[in-house]
Amino acid sequence: MGSTLTDRVTIIDVVEDRGPKLRADARRNRERIIAAAREMYVEHGAEVAFDEVARRAGVGNATLYRHFADRGELAHRVILSVLERITEHGERAAAEESRAFTALRRFAHAATEERIGALCTLMSDTVDKAHPELIAARNRLEDLVESLMARARAEGLLRTDIGSGDLLVAITQLTRPLPGMGGCVANDAFAHRHLDVLLDGLRVPDPTPLSGAVVTIRDLDHLKKEGEARPTRS
């Protein structure tokens, strides 16, 4: 099951306020807005109304606009918070688990819990994908996944023909909303189960040979840029 809004409220950013008495309340409101927006994006898609986000967060519209000037700024913060959170889950797992494949499994389930496939629609023209904060967060995530997978291969537990991009595409597909199923909520009962089936398929020995080439996160970025550069048909 997915966690509640209260569970998801984490410290995302320190907000500059006019006085020290408002600082904690303003920060808490900001965190609640980001958590509420993330839940609603997962449930309903990227076109959620601002007033609905405010209502879910338990704040007024004026408070929401005081923190986020427009939809793009809010989407930026949601994406950033999700990237940072799943990376922190993975880094914690890497530090706590003696086996890298176990840490990789924990990371994959954390990414699945965040429903990253449902959040892909946020990466639209309203979000600056080249923003330094997003680039830094993506690089940190990429370094973590590459490190976990390299260690799992060195253990002899992860097949050698799988890259970080292969894993993240699979998680994205598992957490993408199904047509007519009301967002990702209907997937909750199956996503983690199917992820375990997927992860068992990444283990050695005796894997089935795969078609195509190993895919890294950088390969995915390159393919996406190529697609964006192609002229659209009128």
Secondary structure as GFF3:
##gff-version 3
##sequence-region A 1 234
A	DSSP	alpha_helix	5	8	.	.	.	ID=ss1
A	DSSP	alpha_helix	20	44	.	.	.	ID=ss2
A	DSSP	alpha_helix	50	57	.	.	.	ID=ss3
A	DSSP	alpha_helix	61	67	.	.	.	ID=ss4
A	DSSP	alpha_helix	71	96	.	.	.	ID=ss5
A	DSSP	alpha_helix	100	113	.	.	.	ID=ss6
A	DSSP	three_ten_helix	120	122	.	.	.	ID=ss7
A	DSSP	alpha_helix	132	154	.	.	.	ID=ss8
A	DSSP	alpha_helix	164	174	.	.	.	ID=ss9
A	DSSP	three_ten_helix	185	187	.	.	.	ID=ss10
A	DSSP	alpha_helix	188	201	.	.	.	ID=ss11
A	DSSP	alpha_helix	217	229	.	.	.	ID=ss12
###
